[in-house]
């Protein structure tokens, strides 16, 4: 795995991204020699042709990303793949037409080159994807992982690896010395911890993950140390869980781990930098979204009785409460009878207009004013209501620690986990929030904002 934007990315995904870029770029460069009436070398070298083609390629790769073709690249349905590539190329044509309409001729790719290059890409890209998923992916191989123990954490990791071979890790087996058998998506290796050396010599793992439910007087420390010095990677199951799921295993956390951790965030300089670019983005976004907010305000006003803006107390940094702003998407006084409750699927309190505002995330635009006031950042943990925070802090360990940074309009938990109204969902989102706090950085914020655009356009996770 390679770490990019503070998250772990499998080698197979990196290879696919690079190969797609080379293939697409080659298609349009080749089209320049096929379709242009002028000398293609003049267009490429003196008419900004290289940069123009690069713009098209970036647009196409963003389209592939929006179709989830980099999170799931094993081709299950060839017809669907062809449709997705066709839609992506169609959007690229529309964007090129938009450049002409806006008079940006220096960025426009000639129509003949665009048609010829897209035709090549429409044929070659699906063929390459099919070949990559069937041949190249297997040739790249994956890291062989052996597990000591079968704790619930190990069971969850093995289940994920079995469902996602593109993760770059393969569970080759485990030793379980516990009394009862465990349901785990990996072969159990005969023997005990005393047979570890012979087992490792036979299986030749690249990585050993320790996931014993009880380690006291059972962990073969000297054997593991010798294996570590021989070049085998040894790590705790919680570490593997973090790199695999990009979230912290809250159930395995101990206060001492947090107190003495050298990596625990957030770093003060990164927090200061985040405040600066959050404010800058909020100013630009507020000016750009002003016409949309005006239209939404009119729709809310005309569609139901009540104020345009919905105001609600939320817990901010260091548990300091603040007033959060949203466009009202529910009926007036929605909680007058029920009190403070989470929104549910198909909530009857949501107005017809509010349903679409929530689906498109337009109801959250006024939170830009919270960023301008300094109560929130563009990216951060979701701000929760004080009534819920008091209860959740009692029921969920380390829940209060998520308030060590400013809450955000979007966040790592929001883009990785569905909207949930249960304690289990809250625990999962807390694990994502803790990962974000630990790895807070401009790079991770940029990734979250880019992915948020995808979530908004595809209307995922709204309620």
C-alpha positions as CSV (number, residue, x, y, z in Angstrom):
1,X,0.0,0.0,0.0
2,X,1.0,3.6,-0.7
3,X,-0.1,6.5,1.6
4,X,-1.6,9.4,-0.4
5,X,-3.6,12.3,1.0
6,X,-3.1,10.7,4.5
7,X,-5.0,7.5,3.5
8,X,-3.7,4.1,2.4
9,X,-4.2,3.3,-1.3
10,X,-3.5,-0.2,-2.7
11,X,-0.7,-0.5,-5.3
12,X,-3.2,-2.0,-7.7
13,X,-5.3,1.2,-7.6
14,X,-2.3,3.4,-8.2
15,X,-1.2,1.3,-11.1
16,X,-4.7,1.5,-12.6
17,X,-4.9,5.3,-12.3
18,X,-1.5,5.7,-13.9
19,X,-2.3,3.3,-16.7
20,X,-5.7,4.9,-17.4
21,X,-4.0,8.3,-17.7
22,X,-1.3,7.0,-20.1
23,X,-3.9,5.2,-22.2
24,X,-6.3,8.2,-22.5
25,X,-3.5,10.6,-23.2
26,X,-2.2,8.3,-25.9
27,X,-5.6,8.1,-27.5
28,X,-5.9,11.8,-27.9
29,X,-2.3,12.4,-29.0
30,X,-2.8,9.7,-31.6
31,X,-6.0,11.3,-32.7
32,X,-4.1,14.6,-33.3
33,X,-2.0,12.8,-36.0
34,X,-5.2,11.2,-37.4
35,X,-7.8,13.9,-37.4
36,X,-6.1,17.4,-37.5
37,X,-5.8,19.2,-40.8
38,X,-2.8,21.2,-39.6
39,X,0.6,19.8,-38.6
40,X,-0.1,18.0,-35.3
41,X,3.3,18.9,-34.0
42,X,2.5,22.6,-34.3
43,X,-0.8,22.0,-32.4
44,X,0.9,20.1,-29.6
45,X,4.1,22.2,-29.2
46,X,3.1,25.7,-30.1
47,X,-0.7,25.8,-29.7
48,X,-0.8,24.5,-26.1
49,X,-2.0,21.1,-27.4
50,X,-0.3,19.1,-24.6
51,X,-2.1,21.0,-21.9
52,X,-5.5,21.0,-23.7
53,X,-5.4,17.2,-24.0
54,X,-4.3,17.0,-20.3
55,X,-7.4,18.9,-19.4
56,X,-9.6,16.4,-21.3
57,X,-7.8,13.4,-19.7
58,X,-8.3,14.9,-16.2
59,X,-12.0,15.4,-16.9
60,X,-12.4,11.8,-18.1
61,X,-10.6,10.4,-15.1
62,X,-12.8,12.4,-12.7
63,X,-15.8,10.9,-14.5
64,X,-14.4,7.4,-14.0
65,X,-13.9,8.2,-10.3
66,X,-17.5,9.5,-10.0
67,X,-18.6,6.2,-11.5
68,X,-16.7,4.3,-8.7
69,X,-14.4,2.8,-11.2
70,X,-11.4,3.2,-9.0
71,X,-13.0,1.8,-5.8
72,X,-14.4,-1.3,-7.6
73,X,-12.4,-2.1,-10.8
74,X,-13.2,-5.8,-11.2
75,X,-15.5,-5.9,-14.3
76,X,-18.7,-7.7,-13.3
77,X,-20.9,-6.4,-16.1
78,X,-19.3,-5.5,-19.4
79,X,-22.4,-3.6,-20.7
80,X,-22.5,-1.4,-17.6
81,X,-18.8,-0.6,-18.0
82,X,-19.3,0.4,-21.6
83,X,-22.3,2.6,-20.6
84,X,-20.2,4.3,-17.8
85,X,-17.4,5.0,-20.2
86,X,-19.8,6.4,-22.8
87,X,-21.5,8.7,-20.2
88,X,-18.1,9.9,-19.1
89,X,-17.1,10.7,-22.7
90,X,-20.4,12.4,-23.3
91,X,-19.9,14.7,-20.3
92,X,-16.5,15.6,-21.6
93,X,-18.0,16.7,-24.9
94,X,-20.5,18.9,-23.1
95,X,-17.7,20.5,-21.1
96,X,-15.8,21.2,-24.3
97,X,-19.0,22.8,-25.8
98,X,-19.2,24.9,-22.6
99,X,-15.6,26.2,-23.2
100,X,-16.6,27.3,-26.7
101,X,-19.7,29.1,-25.3
102,X,-17.6,30.9,-22.7
103,X,-15.1,31.9,-25.3
104,X,-12.2,30.0,-23.8
105,X,-10.7,29.0,-27.1
106,X,-7.3,28.5,-25.6
107,X,-8.6,25.5,-23.6
108,X,-10.8,24.0,-26.4
109,X,-9.8,20.8,-28.1
110,X,-10.6,20.8,-31.9
111,X,-13.8,18.9,-32.7
112,X,-12.2,16.4,-35.0
113,X,-9.5,15.5,-32.5
114,X,-12.1,15.2,-29.7
115,X,-14.2,12.9,-31.8
116,X,-11.4,10.7,-33.0
117,X,-9.7,10.5,-29.5
118,X,-13.0,9.7,-27.8
119,X,-13.7,7.0,-30.3
120,X,-10.3,5.4,-29.5
121,X,-10.9,5.8,-25.8
122,X,-14.4,4.3,-26.1
123,X,-12.9,1.1,-27.7
124,X,-9.6,0.8,-25.8
125,X,-10.5,1.8,-22.3
126,X,-13.1,-0.9,-21.7
127,X,-10.8,-3.5,-23.3
128,X,-8.0,-2.4,-21.0
129,X,-10.2,-2.5,-17.9
130,X,-11.3,-6.0,-18.7
131,X,-7.7,-7.1,-19.3
132,X,-6.5,-5.3,-16.2
133,X,-9.1,-6.9,-13.9
134,X,-8.5,-10.4,-15.3
135,X,-4.7,-10.5,-15.9
136,X,-2.7,-7.5,-14.7
137,X,-4.3,-7.3,-11.3
138,X,-3.4,-10.9,-10.6
139,X,0.1,-10.4,-11.9
140,X,0.7,-7.5,-9.5
141,X,-0.1,-9.8,-6.7
142,X,-0.9,-9.0,-3.1
143,X,0.7,-9.0,0.3
144,X,0.3,-12.3,2.2
145,X,-1.0,-11.8,5.7
146,X,-1.0,-14.3,8.5
147,X,-3.0,-13.7,11.7
148,X,-2.2,-14.7,15.3
149,X,-5.5,-15.1,17.0
150,X,-9.1,-14.6,15.8
151,X,-10.4,-11.7,17.8
152,X,-13.5,-9.8,16.5
153,X,-11.2,-7.3,15.0
154,X,-9.4,-10.0,13.0
155,X,-12.7,-11.5,11.9
156,X,-13.8,-8.1,10.5
157,X,-10.5,-7.5,8.7
158,X,-10.5,-11.0,7.1
159,X,-14.1,-10.6,6.0
160,X,-13.2,-7.3,4.3
161,X,-10.2,-8.7,2.6
162,X,-12.2,-11.6,1.2
163,X,-14.7,-9.2,-0.3
164,X,-12.2,-6.7,-1.5
165,X,-9.2,-8.4,-3.2
166,X,-8.2,-5.0,-4.7
167,X,-7.1,-4.0,-1.2
168,X,-3.7,-5.6,-1.9
169,X,-3.8,-7.9,1.1
170,X,-4.6,-11.7,1.2
171,X,-5.4,-13.5,4.4
172,X,-3.4,-16.8,4.0
173,X,-4.5,-18.3,7.4
174,X,-4.6,-17.9,11.2
175,X,-3.8,-19.7,14.4
176,X,-6.5,-19.6,17.1
177,X,-5.6,-20.9,20.6
178,X,-9.0,-19.9,22.1
179,X,-11.3,-22.5,23.5
180,X,-14.2,-21.9,21.0
181,X,-14.0,-21.8,17.2
182,X,-14.4,-18.5,15.4
183,X,-16.2,-17.8,12.2
184,X,-13.4,-16.1,10.1
185,X,-13.0,-15.7,6.4
186,X,-9.5,-17.3,6.3
187,X,-8.2,-20.9,6.6
188,X,-7.4,-22.0,10.1
189,X,-3.8,-23.4,10.3
190,X,-3.4,-26.6,12.5
191,X,-1.2,-26.1,15.5
192,X,-0.7,-23.7,18.3
193,X,1.3,-20.6,19.1
194,X,4.2,-22.9,20.0
195,X,4.4,-24.0,16.4
196,X,4.6,-20.4,15.1
197,X,8.2,-20.6,13.8
198,X,7.5,-23.8,11.7
199,X,4.2,-22.4,10.5
200,X,5.8,-19.1,9.3
201,X,8.6,-21.0,7.6
202,X,6.0,-23.1,5.7
203,X,3.6,-20.3,4.7
204,X,6.1,-17.5,4.2
205,X,3.9,-14.5,5.0
206,X,4.8,-10.9,4.2
207,X,3.1,-9.6,7.3
208,X,2.0,-11.1,10.6
209,X,-0.9,-9.4,12.4
210,X,-1.4,-10.0,16.1
211,X,-5.0,-10.2,17.1
212,X,-5.1,-12.4,20.2
213,X,-8.1,-11.8,22.4
214,X,-5.9,-12.5,25.4
215,X,-2.1,-11.8,25.2
216,X,-0.9,-12.1,28.8
217,X,1.6,-14.9,29.0
218,X,0.6,-16.2,25.6
219,X,2.3,-13.8,23.1
220,X,5.5,-15.4,21.7
221,X,7.5,-12.2,22.0
222,X,11.0,-13.5,21.2
223,X,9.8,-15.4,18.1
224,X,8.0,-12.4,16.8
225,X,11.1,-10.2,17.5
226,X,13.4,-12.5,15.5
227,X,10.9,-12.6,12.6
228,X,10.7,-8.8,12.7
229,X,14.5,-8.6,12.4
230,X,14.4,-11.1,9.6
231,X,12.3,-8.8,7.5
232,X,8.7,-9.9,8.2
233,X,6.4,-7.0,9.0
234,X,4.8,-7.5,12.5
235,X,1.9,-5.3,13.5
236,X,-1.1,-5.1,15.9
237,X,-4.6,-5.9,14.5
238,X,-5.7,-2.4,15.4
239,X,-3.0,-1.0,13.1
240,X,-4.1,-3.3,10.2
241,X,-7.7,-2.3,10.9
242,X,-6.8,1.4,10.6
243,X,-4.9,1.0,7.3
244,X,-7.6,-1.3,5.9
245,X,-10.7,0.7,6.8
246,X,-9.2,4.2,7.3
247,X,-10.8,4.5,10.7
248,X,-9.6,3.9,14.3
249,X,-10.8,0.8,16.1
250,X,-12.4,2.5,19.0
251,X,-13.1,-0.8,20.8
252,X,-9.4,-1.4,21.0
253,X,-8.4,2.0,22.2
254,X,-6.9,2.5,25.6
255,X,-6.3,6.0,27.3
256,X,-2.6,5.2,27.5
257,X,-2.3,4.7,23.8
258,X,-3.7,8.2,23.2
259,X,-1.7,9.9,25.9
260,X,1.7,8.5,24.7
261,X,1.0,8.4,21.0
262,X,3.5,10.4,18.9
263,X,1.1,10.6,16.0
264,X,-2.1,11.7,17.8
265,X,-3.4,14.9,16.2
266,X,-4.4,17.5,15.6
267,X,-1.1,19.4,15.0
268,X,-1.5,23.1,16.0
269,X,0.1,24.4,12.8
270,X,-2.3,22.3,10.7
271,X,-5.3,23.5,12.7
272,X,-4.2,27.1,12.1
273,X,-3.7,26.5,8.4
274,X,-7.1,24.9,8.2
275,X,-8.7,27.9,9.7
276,X,-7.1,30.1,7.1
277,X,-8.1,28.1,4.0
278,X,-11.6,27.3,5.5
279,X,-12.3,31.0,5.8
280,X,-11.0,31.7,2.3
281,X,-13.1,28.9,0.8
282,X,-16.2,30.0,2.7
283,X,-15.9,33.6,1.4
284,X,-15.5,32.4,-2.2
285,X,-18.3,29.8,-1.9
286,X,-20.7,32.2,-0.3
287,X,-20.3,34.7,-3.1
288,X,-20.6,31.9,-5.7
289,X,-23.6,30.3,-4.1
290,X,-25.5,33.5,-3.3
291,X,-27.9,33.2,-6.3
292,X,-28.6,29.6,-5.4
293,X,-29.2,30.5,-1.8
294,X,-31.6,33.3,-2.8
295,X,-33.6,30.8,-5.0
296,X,-33.7,28.2,-2.2
297,X,-34.9,30.8,0.3
298,X,-37.8,31.8,-2.0
299,X,-38.8,28.1,-2.5
300,X,-38.7,27.4,1.2
301,X,-40.8,30.6,1.9
302,X,-43.4,29.8,-0.7
303,X,-43.7,26.0,0.0
304,X,-44.5,26.0,3.7
305,X,-45.2,28.2,6.7
306,X,-42.3,29.2,8.9
307,X,-38.9,30.9,8.8
308,X,-36.5,30.4,5.9
309,X,-33.6,29.6,8.1
310,X,-33.6,26.8,10.7
311,X,-31.5,27.6,13.8
312,X,-30.4,24.9,16.2
313,X,-27.9,24.7,19.0
314,X,-25.0,22.4,18.3
315,X,-21.9,21.4,20.3
316,X,-18.7,23.0,18.8
317,X,-15.0,22.9,19.6
318,X,-14.3,22.0,23.3
319,X,-18.1,21.4,23.7
320,X,-18.8,25.2,23.4
321,X,-22.4,25.5,22.0
322,X,-23.2,27.6,18.9
323,X,-26.1,28.3,16.7
324,X,-26.1,26.3,13.4
325,X,-27.9,27.6,10.4
326,X,-29.7,25.6,7.7
327,X,-32.4,26.1,5.2
328,X,-35.6,24.8,6.9
329,X,-36.5,21.4,5.4
330,X,-39.1,20.3,7.9
331,X,-42.5,21.6,8.9
332,X,-42.5,24.4,11.4
333,X,-42.1,23.3,15.1
334,X,-41.2,19.8,14.0
335,X,-40.1,18.7,17.5
336,X,-42.8,20.4,19.5
337,X,-44.4,17.1,20.3
338,X,-41.5,14.6,20.1
339,X,-38.6,16.7,21.6
340,X,-35.1,16.3,20.3
341,X,-34.9,13.3,18.0
342,X,-32.8,12.2,15.1
343,X,-34.2,12.4,11.6
344,X,-35.4,9.0,10.2
345,X,-35.8,7.6,6.7
346,X,-38.9,9.0,5.0
347,X,-39.4,11.3,8.0
348,X,-43.0,12.7,7.7
349,X,-41.9,16.0,9.1
350,X,-39.8,16.8,6.0
351,X,-41.6,19.0,3.4
352,X,-41.7,18.2,-0.3
353,X,-39.2,20.9,-1.1
354,X,-37.1,19.9,1.9
355,X,-36.8,16.4,0.6
356,X,-35.0,17.7,-2.5
357,X,-32.9,20.2,-0.5
358,X,-31.7,17.4,1.7
359,X,-31.0,15.1,-1.3
360,X,-29.0,17.8,-3.0
361,X,-27.4,19.0,0.3
362,X,-28.6,22.5,-0.5
363,X,-30.1,22.8,3.0
364,X,-26.6,23.0,4.4
365,X,-25.4,26.0,2.4
366,X,-26.1,28.5,5.2
367,X,-23.5,26.7,7.3
368,X,-21.0,28.8,5.3
369,X,-22.1,31.6,7.6
370,X,-21.0,29.5,10.5
371,X,-17.6,29.1,8.9
372,X,-17.4,32.8,8.4
373,X,-18.3,33.3,12.1
374,X,-15.5,30.9,13.2
375,X,-17.8,28.3,14.7
376,X,-17.1,25.7,12.1
377,X,-14.6,24.6,9.4
378,X,-15.3,23.4,5.9
379,X,-14.1,20.0,6.9
380,X,-14.5,18.4,10.4
381,X,-16.6,16.1,12.5
382,X,-20.4,16.6,12.2
383,X,-21.6,19.0,14.9
384,X,-24.1,17.1,17.2
385,X,-26.8,18.5,19.4
386,X,-25.9,19.1,23.1
387,X,-28.9,16.9,24.1
388,X,-27.4,14.0,22.3
389,X,-23.8,14.7,23.2
390,X,-24.5,14.4,26.9
391,X,-26.0,10.9,26.4
392,X,-23.5,9.7,23.9
393,X,-20.5,10.7,26.0
394,X,-21.9,8.4,28.7
395,X,-22.5,5.5,26.4
396,X,-19.5,5.7,24.0
397,X,-15.9,5.8,25.2
398,X,-13.8,8.7,23.7
399,X,-16.8,10.4,22.2
400,X,-15.9,13.7,23.8
401,X,-12.5,13.6,22.1
402,X,-14.1,14.4,18.7
403,X,-14.7,17.9,20.0
404,X,-11.0,18.8,20.1
405,X,-11.4,20.4,16.6
406,X,-14.0,22.5,15.0
407,X,-17.0,20.7,13.5
408,X,-17.3,20.8,9.7
409,X,-19.9,21.1,6.9
410,X,-18.5,17.9,5.5
411,X,-16.1,15.3,7.0
412,X,-14.4,12.0,6.8
413,X,-17.3,10.2,8.5
414,X,-20.0,11.8,6.3
415,X,-18.4,10.6,3.1
416,X,-17.5,7.1,4.3
417,X,-20.5,6.1,6.4
418,X,-24.2,6.3,5.6
419,X,-26.6,8.5,7.6
420,X,-27.5,6.6,10.7
421,X,-29.7,7.1,13.7
422,X,-28.4,4.3,16.0
423,X,-25.6,4.0,18.6
424,X,-23.8,1.5,16.3
425,X,-23.8,4.1,13.5
426,X,-22.5,6.7,15.9
427,X,-19.7,4.5,17.0
428,X,-18.7,3.8,13.4
429,X,-18.7,7.6,12.6
430,X,-16.7,8.2,15.7
431,X,-14.0,5.8,14.4
432,X,-13.8,7.8,11.2
433,X,-13.7,11.1,13.1
434,X,-10.8,9.9,15.3
435,X,-9.0,8.9,12.1
436,X,-9.6,12.3,10.7
437,X,-8.4,14.1,13.9
438,X,-5.2,12.0,13.9
439,X,-4.5,12.7,10.2
440,X,-5.9,16.2,9.9
441,X,-4.0,17.9,7.0
442,X,-4.7,20.1,3.9
443,X,-4.2,17.0,1.7
444,X,-6.9,15.0,3.6
445,X,-9.3,18.0,3.6
446,X,-8.8,18.4,-0.2
447,X,-9.7,14.7,-0.7
448,X,-12.8,15.0,1.5
449,X,-14.0,18.1,-0.3
450,X,-13.5,16.4,-3.7
451,X,-15.3,13.3,-2.6
452,X,-18.1,15.5,-1.1
453,X,-18.8,16.9,-4.6
454,X,-19.3,13.3,-5.8
455,X,-21.6,12.5,-2.9
456,X,-23.7,15.6,-3.6
457,X,-24.0,15.0,-7.3
458,X,-25.0,11.4,-6.8
459,X,-27.3,12.3,-3.9
460,X,-25.9,9.6,-1.6
461,X,-26.5,9.2,2.1
462,X,-29.0,12.0,2.4
463,X,-32.0,11.8,4.7
